[in-house]
């Protein structure tokens, strides 16, 4: 069972035009800024938003194209959003059984299927409770169980963990990861959280303004981002430029020395914030890239600090240093300093 979709859809003046391909048993994460088209994409697959062009095919069956539009209730999908939307008057077991019951399954087998899904998600002992007696994390698992109990071909998860507190989110993420590993259908996961995407998905699809900015396996995207938003999500400094010679790239922040370029022409250069060192004066010594910067902000994260900088040409650069360095350098908004990066810490690859 394979999902083959070319989604062309509109919401007001906003248009989505992108392709999604996913194999059975895989988890594809859709990431992007707010209003980039992620929810519109999965709503179009579910049949909640009509296509203006393109197609949706699942397992060789056409759900939507220029001549066909299968109603949402006849599409084999399970949809879970951040809001759990459990029926308050039903028990947890009846809430989960509602899915298979709505598809024609008799009461006893529907209850048996619901109970097995609750057990699989670690809340079998809560079957008799009503939604008001469940925690946020338990409610979200119940909502997931209800979607999975229909045995859908395509599971659509729209920010399913966003309403949970950090501790509960980590717990539910782990449970969800184990359950999705055994799910034979296709899963599309919409998320803003890179940790959700990196721990749950086999493939990442970054969407911006209704188009795909970059896609690929997590390890490939992390190593070689090709879009500023993608670089921001995976935590790398990224600049596009032109090769000057075998080890130098001309970029908006100036010439950048690298450990070597793969080919001549347009390319990207990337380096981690942790590879950036900060100094009050221009250092001397081994060859390195040096940029005159001004501190835009300092964010402390435990024993580390993320320092957002602006180069003399007005371009962003991010450094990650220890809190000891923050104190020693007296870092504050507006402070002037030098940021350096060794050539060996810079990756360069074709654009």
N, C-alpha and C positions, 0 to 999 in steps of 0.2 A: 504494500500500500504506500503510494507516493503522493505528496501534495505538489501539484504544479499550478501555480497561479501567476497571472499577470494582472495586477490590480490597477485599474483606472477608475477613480471615483472622485466625487466632489462633495464638499461640505461648504455651502456658501460659495465664497470666491476661492476657497482653497482646493487644490487638486493634488491627488496622489497618482503617481505613475511609476510603478515599480514591479519587479518580479520576485517571487518567493518560491524556492524549491526546497523540499524537505523529504527525507526518506523515512520509512517506518522505523520507529524506535528512537528517532533523533529528537533533540531539543534545540530549537533555534530561538535565540534571544534577539528581540528587536529593541534597539536603543536609539536615543536621540533626544534633543531638547524638547521642551513643551511645544505642542502644536506643530510637531514635525510630520505627523501622519501615521504614527504607530497604531493608535486605537482605530483610526479609520481603516487601516489595513486589515486588522483582525475582524472588525465589524463587517467589512465587505465579504470576507471569507465565510462568516457566520450567516450572511444574508440580511443583516440588519441595515446595511447601506447598499443601495443598488450600484452596479457597475455602469460606467459610461462607456466602457470599452474593455478589452482584454477578456480574461476567462478565469475560472476556478475549476480545477479537475482534481478529484481525489480517487485514487485506486482505479483510474481509467473511466470513472463516471463523471460526467460534466454536471457541475452544480450551477454554473453560470457562464454564459457567453452571449453573443449577439442574439441568439435565438432561444436561449434557455435561462430560466431563473427559478431554481428549486426553492420553495419557501423555507424559511429558517427552521421550522419545526420538523422538516423532512431531511435536513442535513445532519449528518452524524457528527455533531460537534458538542463539546462540553465547554461552557464559558464560565470563568471565575473572575470576578472583579475584586477590587480592594474592599468594597462594601459587601458583606457576606450575604445579605438579603435572604436570610433564613425565615421561614414562616413562623411567627411567634407562637401560634396556637398548636403547633405540632411538636412532637418529641424529636430529638436528634435522629433517631432511627427512621421516623416517618418523613422527616425532611429529606434524608438521603434516599429513602425508598421512593420519594415523589418522582425522581428522575426516571428510573425504569418503569414505574407505574404509568407515567405520562406517555410512555412509548408502548404501552399495551401489555406489559408484563403483569401476571396475576399477583395478588397480594402476598401470598406465602413465599414464592420465589423472589419477589422484589425485596421483601424483608430479609431474606437470606443473603441476597446480593448486597444489600445495604450494610448488613452486619459485618460481612467479610471485608467490605471496604473500610468501615470504621476501625476494625481490628488492624488492617494493613497500615492505617495512618495513626495507630497508637491511641485511639480514643474509644475502643470497644466498650469500655466500662461506663461510658457516658450515654449510652443509647437511649435511656429512659428520661434523660434530662431535657428541659425545654431551653430554647436559645438564651433566655434571660439568666439561666443558671450556668452558662458557659463563659469562660474567659475569652478574650479576644483571640488568642492563639487557638483555643479549642473550637471557636466558631469558624475560624478560617479553615481548620482541618475538616470540619463538617461540610463546609461549602465545597472544598476540594473533593470530598468523598461523594457528594451529591453529583458532581460533574462526572467523576470517574465511574460511578455506578451504572451509568448508561452505556459503558464500554464504547466511547466515541472513537471514530477514526481520527478526529482532530481535536486536541485539547487546547483551548485558547485561554491563556492566563494574562489578565490585564492588571499589572501592578498588584499581584495577589498578596504581597508581603508588606506593602507600603504603609498600611494602617497599624502595624504592630510595633511595639516598643523594641529597642535593640536586643534585649535578652530573649524575648519571645520570638523575634524575627530569626535569630540564629537557630533556635530550637526547631521552628517550623521549616526553615530552609533545609536543615539536615533531614527531617522527615520527608519533605517533598522530594529531595534529591534521591533518597532511597526508593520512593514510590515511582518516580519518573523513570528510574533505571529499569524497572520491571514493566513499564507501560509499553505495549506493542505499537501504539499509534504514533502520530506526529504531534509534537507539542510546540506551540508558538508562545513564547514568554515575552511580554512587554514589561520593561523595567527601566528605571533610572539608575539603579544601583549596580555598579560594575561588579561588586562581590556576588550578587545574585547571578549575574550573567556568567561570570568566570567559573563559578562553582556548579552551576546547573546546566549550562548549555554546551553543545558540541560545536555550534557555529554561531558567530555574531554577525548581525546585520545592522549597520548604523544608518539611520534615516535622517535626512535633513531637508526641509522644505518639500516633502513629498517625494523625494528621490533617494536612491541608495548612494551614500557617500563612500562606504567601504564595507566589504563583507569578507569573511573567511574564518578559519579555525581560530580559537582564542590565542594560541601560541603565536600564530602568524601575525594577527592584528596587533598584539602587544609588542612584538619585535619590530614591526614595520608599519606604524600608522601612516596614513596618506591623507589625512584630513585634520584640521586643527581641533575640531570637536572630539574626534577619536583620540587624538594625542592628549587632550585634556582629561578624558575619561580614564585612559590607561596611565596617565601621570608622567608624560614625557614632554620635554621641550622639542618643538618641531618647526623647521623652517624650510621653505622651498628655495631652491637656488639653481645656479648654473656652475658646472665644473670649470675650474680655471686650469688645473693641472691634475696629476694623478693623486694628489692628496689635499687639494684645496677647493672649496666651494664658495662662490660669491653669493651671499644671502642678504636679506634686509637688515640684519644686525652687523653686517660687515663680512669680510673673508673669514671662513671657518676652516681651520686645519683639521683633517681627519686622519684615521689610520689607513685610509686608502679608499678610492671610489671604484665602483664596479664597472662603470661605463661613462663615457663623456656625454654632455648635454644636460638636460633638465633633471634634477634629482632632489631628494629630500635629505636633510641632515637631522638627526635626532640624538638627544642625550638626556640622561636621567637627572632629575633635580639633585639627587644625592651625589652626582659627579661634579656639581658646581661648588667651588670654594670661594669664600668671600674674604676680602682684605680691605683695610682702610686706605692703603696705598698700592700702587701698581707693583706687584712682586717681581723679583728678578730670579733667574735660575733656569730650569729646564723649559724648553719651548712649550708654550701653551696658548690657548685662546684667551684673550682678555677683553672685557667689555666694561666700559664706564656705565654705571647704573645708579638709579635712585630707588630707594625702598618705597613700594606702594602699600604693602601691608605685611604683618607678621602674624601667623597663626600657630599657636603652640599645640602640639599633639603629643602629650606624654613627655618623653625625654627629647623629642625632636621638635623642630619648628619649620614650618613651610613659609619661606620668604618670597613674596611676589615682588618682582623688580620691574622697572621700566628702563630700557636702554636709552642712551643719549639720543637715539633716533626715534624714540617713542614706542618701541616694540616690547611686548611682554617676555619675561624670562623668569623661571621659577628655580629657586634653590632650596635644598633641604639640609639643614644644619642642626647641630645639637643646641639645646637650650643654653649650654655653657657658652657657646659661640655668640648667641644672641646677647648675653650679658656682657661678654668681653668686648664685643664690637659696638655695644650700646645701640643696637638696631632699633630704629623707630621710623615711622612714616616720614618720608622726606630726606632721610639720611643718604648721603652720597658715598659710594664705595666702588670697589672693583670686583667683578665676578670673573672667575677663570675656570676653564675646562681643559683638561689634557686632551690632546689629539687622539690618544688611544681610547678615550671614553666616548668619542663621537662616531656614530654610525652614519654612513652615506649609502643611499640606494636609489635606483632609478625612479623617477616620478611616474 
